[in-house]
Amino acid sequence: MSTRKPLVLVERDGPLATLTLNRTEKRNAMSSELTREAKSAIAELVEAEGLRVLIIEGAGGVFSAGADVVEMGALTEGTARDFISNLHSLIRCVREFPHPVVCKCQGYVLGGALELMLGCDLRVAADDTKFGMPEVRVGVPSVIEAALFAPFCGLGAAQDLLLTGRTFDAQEAHRLGIVQRICPQSDLEKTTRGAVMELLQAAPGALSAQKALLRRWMQAYLEAAVPPSIDAFEASFRTGEPQEGMAAAHEKRPPAWAPGEG
């Protein structure tokens, strides 16, 4: 009998459901297996009677450190497309979920996890949370829902964050509109629940209709942006840069292309 810890947990409290990423030993890094389990859980929640709001959070004080660098380091040009398409499919499930999705952020929100966060409707973060899109530093471009950076925070900020891959704090994320609400870590649960209660003040049918309209306003943009970005991700694995970058990240050393000290 298997005793494997579930990578995703789901709890229901009346009109509210909470989906928790539960790979704490890897800071909830998003492996293909975790991504598939999260998609399956969301698909079941779509059919849940009486559900009106979904919270997505991470266990262990961290939302997610992003895509699993060990798994990514083993990708080839032939498997890279499936990996990134699987992650895009999860984020699309969140964007297309019939009810509002609130992202509860703390610790680290990096790479693919930040894109998952952008797929949510309301984003609440502890004020000591660290954000970043470090993909270019490990040999791949930021793709799929990274396209949302431009409409969310403007092209100039998107250029800064995606070209440098730098880490930024919750205050900057809030100023740029990447998260809508920040609060002290001690108030994160209370602030998240407050956002949920505000959503529950709306008529259920009108709320779902409003989310559907918001999604449609962005649909043509993402339909144009995502497919070529998946092509670019796949093509990057011809260069050898992702393999070196992921190995360097795993081994906690600078990649070969980084300038030396001195």
WOQUI-V836010 format. One record per helix or strand of 2 or more residues. SS is the DSSP state (h for helix, s for strand). FROM is the first residue (numbers start at 1). TO is the last residue. Records with the same first field share a line. If there is no record, write none. Layout:
SS=FROM-TO, FROM-TO
//
This chain:
s=8-13, 16-21, 53-58, 100-105, 108-110, 122-126, 130-132, 167-169, 181-183
h=24-26, 32-46, 69-73, 77-95, 112-119, 135-138, 144-153, 155-164, 170-176, 185-200, 204-236, 241-251
//
